[in-house]
Amino acid sequence: MIRDWCRTFAAGQTLGDDYTAWIVQSFSGVLCFDEVYQGDLALLLAVDPGAPDGDRLVGYELVQGSVQQSAVEGFLERLRDAGIAPAEVVTDGSALYPEVVARVWPQAAHQLCLFHETRRLLRAAMAITPEVRAALPTPPRRPNRAGALLRRVDPQAPSPDDRDARIALVRRLRAEGAGVREITRRTGHSRNTIRAWLRGTVLPTEERTAPLETTSRRHTAPEPPPPAGWASWDQVRCFRQRLKSHRWSVVARLQHLSEADRAVVTELLESPAGAPLRIVHRWAQDWYAIWHDDAGRRRSVPEARERFVRWREDAEAGTLAGLRQVQRRMTDERFASLSHFLRDPRWEATSNGAERADRSFRHRQGAHFNLRSTVAIGALMDVVANERRHARSPAAELAVGRSRRGRRHEPTEEELAAPA
């Protein structure tokens, strides 16, 4: 019965003419596109990120199998025929959209998502991290957790090949009152091995000899000095670990880092192996500065173009193979596709509105990924979109599943304000 109620309710929640009229009436002029893949099913989404209530669903299309340009063109034409005429269209770097957008809306500026482009750029830049780690000097191996083996410190310790002598040493230490942990520390053998050897007869008291001198880490052989520029091997180990855990902080915006993260980045850049990291760090900060100033304000198109050319022709960055490949890909046409949002303060630089709609859809589908049919998915999209519309116009909200029998009439604010 509950399923029947849900199906009946969903049947009346289609995105019809009234929903389209509501969308067109308050359309901001910016349209974000993205696609969500669920097995053999693809969901095309169109979102208005500049709506008064934010991220408003303009339309969707369910496509079975692989998405072709013909399906995308049909979806865009349906939106155009409904009255959607965007001034800016924002998409990711997919090859599905450029030609179709130019045919359907030739007057619209096609903005490539700056977020997706930045992510690809930073991934190419951070490919330098494994090279930096591979070039680090290899620290000498530290003693194991049980301490240095006696045979490495005491010349009188039994040879590794002399098993009887090692068993006799373990039993003698036990007879002198040493515990298993102490024997482990002083001999380097595992606890299970020591317990197995101790199951035999302990040496008689008269056969005890003088106790073996206790060894410690302080008596181990000193480590060789580190290469020039490094203060100690601990500095090398610390650099390796921090580069692994804070590698993305090197290319992050400085304004987005905490004081502790900034201190770690400074330590990484000033280390003896930080020369390539300094190049990558400066190159990433220059990329952010192309589009916005330190206060977060958008730059003008001429200023951004000038900075873009300097960033692309950076000779020092060109010495790194990964950055050099990115520089070659950044043509003037690429800059034009990325800089449309600078022409109008109301335009969007990213397709994050569509990305947020993608995440919302995946969240609702999480527990029903293999259960919902195409009809059920379409009904879900219709219900969610209409609930958003009803939230903006409470007077038209439906009272579903609520009987009015026996309920008193509650006067509205207009009825209370009207004279008697």
C-alpha positions in Angstrom: 0.0 0.0 0.0 2.8 2.4 0.8 4.4 1.7 -2.5 1.1 2.4 -4.3 0.8 5.7 -2.4 4.4 6.6 -3.4 3.7 5.8 -7.1 0.5 7.7 -7.1 2.1 10.7 -5.6 5.1 10.6 -8.0 2.8 10.3 -11.0 1.5 13.8 -10.3 4.9 15.4 -9.7 6.2 15.6 -13.3 8.3 18.5 -14.6 5.5 19.9 -16.7 4.7 23.4 -18.1 4.2 24.9 -14.6 7.6 23.8 -13.5 9.3 25.0 -16.7 7.5 28.4 -16.4 8.8 28.7 -12.8 12.4 27.9 -14.0 12.3 30.3 -16.9 10.8 33.1 -14.9 13.8 33.3 -12.5 16.5 31.9 -14.7 19.9 33.6 -13.9 21.4 33.1 -17.3 24.0 30.6 -16.1 23.7 26.9 -16.9 25.9 24.1 -15.6 26.0 20.7 -17.2 27.4 17.4 -16.0 26.7 13.7 -16.3 26.4 10.9 -13.7 27.1 7.3 -14.6 25.4 4.4 -12.9 26.4 1.2 -14.7 24.8 1.3 -18.1 22.7 4.3 -17.2 23.8 7.9 -17.6 22.0 10.9 -16.1 22.5 14.2 -17.8 21.9 17.2 -15.5 21.3 20.9 -16.1 21.5 23.1 -13.1 21.0 26.9 -12.5 23.6 27.8 -9.9 22.5 31.4 -9.7 18.9 30.8 -8.7 17.6 32.6 -5.7 17.6 29.4 -3.6 20.8 28.1 -5.3 21.5 25.1 -7.5 18.1 24.7 -9.1 17.4 21.7 -11.3 16.6 23.0 -14.8 16.2 19.6 -16.5 17.6 16.1 -16.8 17.8 13.3 -19.3 18.3 9.5 -18.7 20.4 7.8 -21.3 20.9 4.0 -21.6 24.3 2.9 -22.7 27.2 5.2 -23.7 26.4 8.9 -24.0 26.8 10.2 -27.5 26.7 13.8 -28.8 23.3 13.2 -30.4 21.8 12.5 -26.9 23.4 15.6 -25.5 22.2 17.7 -28.4 18.6 16.4 -28.0 18.7 17.3 -24.3 20.0 20.8 -25.0 17.5 21.4 -27.7 14.6 20.4 -25.4 15.8 23.0 -22.9 16.1 25.6 -25.6 12.6 24.9 -26.9 11.3 25.3 -23.3 12.6 28.8 -23.2 16.1 28.4 -21.6 18.5 30.9 -23.3 21.7 31.0 -21.2 24.3 33.7 -21.5 27.0 31.3 -20.0 27.3 27.5 -20.2 29.7 25.9 -17.8 30.9 22.3 -18.4 34.0 20.2 -17.6 36.6 19.3 -20.2 34.4 16.5 -21.7 34.4 16.5 -25.5 30.6 16.0 -25.6 29.8 19.7 -25.1 31.8 22.2 -27.2 30.3 21.5 -30.6 26.8 20.9 -29.3 26.7 24.1 -27.2 28.0 26.1 -30.2 25.2 24.8 -32.4 22.3 25.0 -29.9 23.2 28.3 -28.2 25.7 30.1 -30.4 25.3 33.3 -28.4 26.3 31.7 -25.1 29.9 31.8 -23.7 31.1 28.3 -23.1 33.1 28.4 -19.9 35.4 25.4 -19.1 35.3 24.5 -15.4 38.2 26.2 -13.7 38.1 23.7 -10.8 38.5 20.7 -13.1 41.3 22.4 -15.0 43.1 23.3 -11.8 42.8 19.7 -10.5 44.4 18.3 -13.7 47.1 20.9 -13.5 47.9 20.1 -9.8 48.0 16.4 -10.4 50.6 16.9 -13.1 52.6 19.1 -10.8 52.5 16.7 -7.9 54.0 14.0 -10.1 57.3 15.5 -9.1 56.8 14.1 -5.5 58.0 10.5 -6.2 61.0 11.9 -8.0 62.0 14.0 -5.0 61.5 11.0 -2.6 63.6 8.7 -4.9 66.4 11.3 -4.9 66.7 11.4 -1.1 69.7 9.8 0.5 68.9 6.4 2.1 69.4 6.5 5.9 71.2 3.7 7.5 69.0 0.9 8.9 68.1 1.5 12.5 68.5 -1.4 15.1 65.4 -3.5 15.5 62.9 -2.9 18.3 64.8 -5.4 20.5 68.0 -3.4 20.2 71.3 -4.3 18.5 72.1 -8.0 18.3 74.8 -9.0 20.7 76.9 -10.5 18.0 77.2 -7.1 16.4 78.4 -5.4 19.6 80.1 -8.0 21.8 82.9 -9.9 20.1 82.4 -12.7 22.6 78.8 -13.3 21.6 78.0 -16.6 19.9 78.2 -16.9 16.2 74.8 -17.0 14.4 75.8 -20.5 13.1 76.6 -21.8 16.6 73.1 -22.8 17.7 74.2 -24.7 20.8 76.1 -21.7 22.1 73.2 -19.4 21.6 70.9 -21.8 23.5 73.4 -22.0 26.3 73.5 -18.2 26.4 69.8 -17.9 26.7 69.6 -20.5 29.5 72.4 -18.9 31.4 70.7 -15.5 31.3 67.5 -17.1 32.5 69.4 -18.8 35.4 70.8 -15.5 36.4 67.2 -14.2 36.9 66.6 -12.3 33.6 63.1 -12.4 32.3 62.0 -13.2 28.8 61.8 -9.6 27.8 65.3 -8.9 29.1 66.7 -11.9 27.3 65.0 -10.7 24.1 66.5 -7.3 24.5 70.0 -8.6 25.2 70.1 -11.4 22.5 67.8 -10.2 19.8 65.9 -13.5 19.5 62.2 -13.6 19.4 60.1 -14.5 22.5 58.8 -17.7 21.0 62.3 -18.9 20.2 63.5 -18.1 23.8 60.5 -19.9 25.4 61.2 -22.9 23.2 64.8 -23.0 24.2 63.9 -22.6 27.9 61.7 -25.6 27.9 64.9 -27.7 28.4 66.9 -28.1 31.6 68.4 -24.9 33.1 72.1 -25.0 33.6 73.2 -26.0 37.1 74.3 -23.3 39.4 77.9 -24.5 39.5 78.1 -24.1 35.7 77.1 -20.4 35.8 79.7 -18.0 34.5 80.0 -14.3 34.9 77.0 -12.4 33.7 77.1 -11.0 30.2 77.5 -7.2 30.1 74.3 -5.4 29.3 74.3 -3.7 25.9 72.1 -0.8 24.8 71.5 1.3 21.8 74.1 3.8 23.0 76.7 1.1 22.4 75.8 0.4 18.9 78.0 1.4 16.0 77.6 5.1 15.2 75.8 6.1 12.1 77.8 7.5 9.2 77.4 11.2 8.7 74.6 12.4 6.3 75.3 14.0 3.0 76.2 17.6 2.8 73.4 20.0 3.5 71.6 17.6 5.9 72.0 18.2 9.6 71.2 14.6 10.6 69.6 11.4 9.3 66.6 12.1 11.4 66.1 15.2 9.3 66.1 13.1 6.2 63.6 10.7 7.7 61.3 13.5 8.9 61.4 15.2 5.5 60.4 11.9 3.8 57.5 11.4 6.2 56.2 15.0 6.0 56.5 15.1 2.2 54.3 12.0 2.1 51.6 13.4 4.5 51.7 17.0 3.4 52.4 16.7 -0.3 49.2 18.5 -1.3 49.8 21.3 1.0 52.7 22.3 -1.2 50.4 23.3 -4.0 47.4 24.4 -2.0 46.4 28.1 -1.7 48.3 29.7 1.1 45.1 31.4 2.3 43.5 28.0 2.8 46.2 26.5 5.0 46.4 26.7 8.8 49.4 28.1 10.6 50.7 24.6 11.4 50.4 23.5 7.7 52.2 26.7 6.5 55.0 25.9 8.9 55.4 22.4 7.5 55.3 23.7 3.9 58.1 26.2 4.8 60.2 23.4 6.3 59.7 21.3 3.2 60.6 24.1 0.8 63.7 25.2 2.8 65.1 21.7 3.1 68.2 20.6 1.1 65.9 18.6 -1.3 63.3 21.3 -1.6 64.5 23.0 -4.9 61.9 21.3 -7.2 59.2 21.7 -4.5 59.9 25.5 -4.5 59.4 25.6 -8.3 56.1 23.7 -8.0 54.9 25.7 -5.1 55.6 29.1 -6.8 54.1 27.8 -10.1 50.8 26.8 -8.3 50.5 30.1 -6.5 51.1 32.0 -9.8 48.3 30.0 -11.3 45.9 31.0 -8.6 47.0 34.6 -9.0 46.0 34.6 -12.7 42.3 34.7 -11.8 42.0 36.4 -8.4 44.1 38.8 -6.4 45.1 38.3 -2.7 41.7 39.6 -1.6 39.8 37.1 -3.7 38.6 39.7 -6.3 38.4 38.7 -9.9 41.0 40.2 -12.2 40.2 41.9 -15.5 40.6 39.9 -18.7 43.7 41.9 -19.9 45.5 41.5 -16.5 44.7 37.8 -16.4 46.0 37.3 -19.9 49.2 39.0 -19.1 49.7 36.9 -16.0 48.7 33.8 -17.9 51.4 34.4 -20.6 54.1 34.9 -17.9 53.0 31.7 -16.1 53.0 29.7 -19.4 56.5 30.9 -20.4 58.1 30.4 -17.0 61.5 29.0 -18.0 62.3 27.7 -14.5 59.1 25.7 -14.4 59.9 24.4 -17.9 62.9 22.5 -16.4 60.4 20.0 -14.9 58.9 17.6 -17.4 55.4 17.5 -15.9 55.1 21.3 -15.8 56.5 21.7 -19.3 53.8 19.4 -20.7 51.1 21.5 -19.0 52.6 24.7 -20.3 52.5 23.4 -23.9 48.8 22.4 -23.5 47.8 25.9 -22.3 47.2 27.7 -25.5 45.5 31.1 -26.1 42.3 29.3 -27.0 42.4 27.4 -23.7 42.8 30.7 -21.8 39.8 32.1 -23.7 37.7 29.1 -22.6 38.7 29.5 -19.0 38.4 33.3 -18.7 34.8 33.9 -19.8 33.7 34.3 -16.1 35.9 37.4 -15.8 33.7 39.3 -18.1 30.6 39.3 -15.8 30.6 39.2 -12.0 27.4 37.2 -12.0 28.9 34.4 -14.1 30.3 31.2 -12.7 33.9 30.0 -13.0 33.2 26.3 -12.1 30.5 23.7 -12.7 30.3 23.0 -9.0 26.5 23.6 -9.0 26.1 20.5 -11.2 28.7 18.6 -9.2 26.7 19.3 -6.0 23.5 18.0 -7.8 25.5 14.8 -8.7 26.5 14.2 -5.1 22.9 14.7 -3.9 21.7 12.2 -6.5 24.3 9.6 -5.5 23.5 10.1 -1.9 19.8 9.3 -2.5 20.8 6.3 -4.7 23.3 4.9 -2.2 21.1 2.3 -0.6 19.2 1.5 -3.8 21.9 1.4 -6.4 20.8 -1.9 -7.9 17.1 -1.7 -7.1 15.7 1.4 -8.8 14.5 1.2 -12.3 14.7 4.0 -14.9 11.1 4.9 -14.1 11.8 5.1 -10.4 14.9 7.3 -10.9 12.9 9.7 -13.1 10.2 9.8 -10.5 12.8 10.6 -7.8 14.1 13.5 -9.9 10.6 14.9 -10.4 9.6 14.6 -6.8 12.8 16.3 -5.5 12.5 19.2 -8.0 8.9 19.8 -7.2 9.5 19.7 -3.5 12.1 22.4 -4.1 9.5 24.5 -6.0 6.8 24.0 -3.3 9.3 25.1 -0.6 9.6 28.4 -2.5 5.8 28.7 -2.7 4.3 27.3 0.5 0.7 28.3 -0.6 0.8 25.6 -3.3 2.2 22.9 -1.0 0.1 19.6 -1.1 -1.0 18.1 2.2 -0.4 14.5 1.3 -1.7 11.7 3.5 -3.4 14.2 5.9 -7.1 13.9 6.5 -8.9 17.3 7.0 -11.8 15.7 8.9 -12.2 17.0 12.4 -9.5 19.7 11.9 -10.4 23.3 12.6 -9.7 26.0 10.0 -6.6 28.0 10.9 -6.9 31.5 9.5 -4.0 32.8 7.4 -2.1 36.1 8.0 -4.2 37.9 5.3 -7.5 36.8 7.0 -6.3 38.0 10.4 -5.2 41.4 9.0 -8.5 41.9 7.1 -11.1 44.1 8.9 -14.1 42.3 10.5 
